[in-house]
Amino acid sequence: MAGIYVHIPFCQSRCIYCSFYSTVDLKLRQRYVDAVCHEWLLRKDELAEPTETIYFGGGTPSQLTISQLQQVLGILPTGAKEVTLECNPDDVTDDFADAISHMPVSRISMGAQTFDDNRLRFLHRRHTANQVSDAVVRLRQAGIRNISIDLMYGFPAETLDEWRRDIDAALALNVEHISAYCLSIEEGTILHRMGIAPCDEEQELQMYELLTDLLTAAGYEHYEISNFALKTSNGDSWRSQHNSSYWHEVPYIGLGAAAHSFSGRYRQWNVSDINRYIKAIEQGQIPCERELLDDDTRYNDLVTVALRTSDGLDLNLLSEHHRCYCLKEAQRYIDFGLLRRDGERLILTRKGLFVSNDVMSSLIYV
């Protein structure tokens, strides 16, 4: 299997925490869409396997017009098992939901972030809490059966009770998938320039444990550090198939400014500049850098993505040299109860999830 990621960098306004490449210059939308389609024609032979997932991320993909979305979808491979479109809740009008229902979009991902309107204004989000539930209703009425929402915790002065109310509000929507992230203060963001202090580590741990307790009690599978999916009627789950491909070394092409690609042998990333991107593509050139992956780098990449998941790290995928190194370094974390070995897999324990970065960095081959 293989995947396609399409980066849509347009936003009506910038959120104060966002570090992804974006622009508020909506005048460039059509030229950009034309360039993305051209890039696909230049690169479509790079994927040797059938395309099983397509993901429109951003930015705000729902800032494209319906005809622009149709243009991109019309040129990409058909028959993908999962096609995800990220949306802002306030973009999901009746007309938008109806139009999406006639496209090959099977999954919607919305950034709810919080159900507290004061905190939404603090983040510079455009939507209100009520618009999230309104959007879910509209999407359901339009026939969308796979909806994911993002939540955020660790706001300045946020209490556990306030976080519990956000989780309860999310659960009341009965969506198939929930992602949750602690508010991080990335260099270069508005939030960083505001001088906001990060959440206290002990408070963050309590919020993470509350999240895990409430969502798993409600029937969600905790399949990745920050991601939870309901079970399907046939016993599977509504895991994000596209994001899961990142964690299991599935090749994918990234289209658009700042988009990343992975072939198994190399990583590639496009220039993070919409004007340079468009001009290069219009001249038939891919404005990118590429890194060939040696065995050590591939091992390090595998450790840092596979251990994020409930499936863990498959030791059979490692060379004998890296396997011995990994098991030797992992033993102390097994002894501390942060890792467990299940046959030929290493898996983070619940206790280990919160300190996953420390565990994974210790397994890196240097």
N, C-alpha and C positions, 0 to 999 in steps of 0.2 A: 504494500500500500504506500501511498505518498499523499502529501498535502500541499495546499496552496494558501499562503497568507497574503492578503491585500491590505496594504496600509493606506488608510484614508485620513490625512492629517488635518482636515478642516474642522474648526471649532467656531462656534458663534462667540464664545468668550473662553478665557483660560481659567481653569481651576487652580487654586493657589498651591496645590500639592503635586501637580502633574509634572513629571520629568520626561514624558514621551515627546517625540518630535511632533509639533503641530503648528498650525498657522490660522490666523483669523481672516486671512485674505481670501474671501470666497469667490472673488472675481476669477481666480485661476482654476476653478473646479472643472470646467469642460476641457481645457487644455491638459489638465492633469489626468482626467479620465481617459482621454485619447492616448496619453503617454503610457498609462498603465496597460491599456489594451495592446499598444505597440510593443511594450516590453514582453508581454506574454507571447506574442508572435515570434519575437526574437529568441525566446528562451524555452519554448514549450517542449523541445526535444531533450531537455536536460533530465526530465523525469522518465525513468525506465519503467516504473510501475504505474498502474492505474491510479487516478486521483480519487481518494476516498473521502477527504475532508477539504472544505474551503472555509476560510475564516476572514471576515471583514472586520479589521480592528482599527483603532485610531488613537488620537483624534476622535471624531464623531462621524462614523459612516452614515448615520441617518441625516446628516447635513447635505448629502448628495440628493439631487432630484430623483424622482422615480425613474425617469427616462435614463439618467446616468447610471443608476443601479442596474437597470435592465441592460444597458450597453455592456457593462463589465460582465455581468452574469451570462450574457448572450455569447460572449467570446470564449469563456472558460469551459473546460470539459463538463459534460453532462453526466448524470448518474452518480454523483457523490452521495455517500450515505449520510453525511452531515454537512449542512451549509449554515454557518453562524453569521449573524449580523449584529454588531454592537449598535445600541440605540440609546439616545437620551429619552427618558420617560416623557418629557413634554413634546418630543417629536412624534410620538405615537398617537396621531389623530385617527379618526375613523377612516378617512381616506387613505392614510398611510398604511394602517393595518390591513385594509382591504386589498391594497396594491401588493403588499408583501405576500398575502395569501395566494396570489396568482403567480408568484415567482418560485423558483426552486429553493427558497429559504426554509429550512426546517427547524432552526433554532435561533432564538433571540436572547441576547445578553444585554442587560440594562444595569447601569450604574446607579443604584438606589442610594448607596453610601450610608444614609441615616434617615430616620423618619422624624427627626427633629428639625423643624423649619429654621430655627435659629442657627443650628449647625450647618445646614445646607447653605444658608446665606454666608456664613463664615467661610465655607469652602469655595464660594462664588459659583455654586451650582445653579443652573437655570430653573430647575424644576422644584416643585413643592412635594411634601410627603404624600398628599392626596393624589398627585398626578402619577405616582408609582402604581398605586392600586388601580387607578383608572386605566392606565396603560395595560396592566395585566388583564383586566376585564375585556378591553378592546381586542387584545391579541387572542384571547380565548374565543371570543365571539367570531373572530376571523379564521379560527381553525388551527392556530398555532398551539401545538401540544408539548413543546419543549422550550421552557423559559428559564433563564438563569438571571439571578440578580447579584450584584456586588454589595457588600457591606464594609463599613470602616469603623474601627474602634480606636481608643487611645487618644481621644480629643482632649485638649486642655481642660482640666477640672471635671472630666466625665466621671461619673460614679458607676459602680457595678449595677445598681438598680436602673440607671438610665440605659446602660448597654443591654440589660435584660429586656427592657421595653422595646428596643430596636430589634432584638432577636425575635421576640414574640410577634412583633408586627410583620417581620419577614415570614415567619412560620404561618401566620394567618393567610398569607397569599397562596400557600400550597404550591409553590413553584417547584420545578423538578431539580433545580440545582442552585446552590448558594456558595459564593466565594466570599471570604472575609479576610481583610488585611488590616494590620495595625497602621495607623497614620504615621507615615515615615517622612522625615524632613530631608529631602534630597537637595544637594548643593545645586544652585542655579534656579531653584523654584522660588516663587513669591513667598511661600511659607518659610523658606530658609532665610530670605532677606528680612522677614518680619521678626526674626530672632525668637521664634516659638521654641520652647524647651520640649524635647521628646518625652514621651510617656515614661513614667517610672517603671523599671523592669519588673518589679513585683506586681504592680498594678496590671501591667501587660499580661503577665502570666495568669493572674486571676481571671482576666477577661477572656483569655484564650481557653482556659479550662471551662469557664461557664459556657462559652460558645460550643465547645466540643460536647459537653454534657447535654445541653438542650437540643442540639441538632441530632445527635445520635439517638437520644431518647425519642425524638420525633420520627425516627426511621430513616435518617440520612446516613449514607455510607461515607465515612471519613477516608476518602481514597487518596488524598494528597494533602500536604501540610495545611494549605489554605482553602481546600475545596471539598464540598460535600454534595452527594448526589442521592436522590431517592431511588428506591428499587423500582424496576419496571414490573409489569404484570406477569412477565415470563421468568422473573427471577434475576434478570440482569439489572443494571442500574443506568441512570441517566448521566453517566460520566461524560465529561467533555471529550469526545473522541479526538478532536483536533489537538487540544492541549496535551492530551495523553500521548500523542505522537511525539511531542517534544521530549517527554520524559522517558521514551522508549526508543530513541535513536531512529525514528522513521524519517526518511528524506522529505524535504519540503522546499518549495520555491517561495521566496518572499518578493512580492511585486510592490513597487512604489518607493517613494523617498524614505530612507532610513530603514527599509525592510531588510530582514536577515533571511538567509537561506542556508540549508544544510544538506550535503549530498551523501554523507557517510565518510567521505574522504577529505572534504574541505568545508569551511565556513565562508560565507560571503555576505557582505552588507553593502547596501546602496548608500550613496551620499545623503547626509541629513540636511539637504537644502533643496527646496522644491523647485526653485528657478534653475539651478544647475542640473537637477534631475530631468526636468522637462526638456531643456535645451539639448542635453546629451542624447536622450531617447529619440528626439526628433531628428537627430543626425545619425540614428542607427547604432548608437553606442550605449553600453551598459556602464553607468557611472558608479563603479563599485571597487571595493578592495576584497582580496581573497586570502585566506590562510589555509595552507595545507596542514592536515592534522597528522602528527606522528603518533606512535603507539602510546607514548606516555600521556600526551594530550587527550587522546581518545579515552584512555582509562580515567583520567581526571574528570573529563566531561561526564562520563557514564556514572561515576560515583556521585557527582553533585546533582544529577537529575534523578537517577533511579531511586536514591535513598529518600527523595521527597515523597515517594508514593507508598501506599500500603502494600504494594507488590514487592517493594524492596529491590535490592541489587542481586541479580542473578549471577552467581559466581562462575557459572559455566561459560559466561560471555568473556571471561578474563583469560589472558595468557597465564601460563603456569607461574611465571615470574611475578606478574601483578597480583595474581590470586594469593600467593604466599605472602607478599608484602601487605596486601589488604587485610588478610586474616590476622597477621601478626599485630598490625596497628589497631585492629578492631577489638582485640581480646580485652583490653582494659575497659572499653565501653560496654562490652558484654558483661564483664565483672561488675561494673557500676550500675547495670540495669538500664542503660541507655540504648543498647542494641541487643537484638536477639538473633540467634541463628535458627532458621527453619529449613532443615535439609540443605539445599544448595542456595539458599537466599539469606542475605543479611537485611534485617528490617528494623527500623527505628521503633522503639517502644513508645508508649504514650509519654513517658517521662522524657524520652530522648527527643521528641518532636520539637519541644520548645527551645532546645539547645542544638538543633540540627546543624546550624552553620558551624558550630565548634566541632561537632563530630565529623562532619564531612571534610572540613579543612584539614583535620588531623589524618584523614585517609588519603589526602592528595599525595601523589608521588613527586618528590623533589630530588 
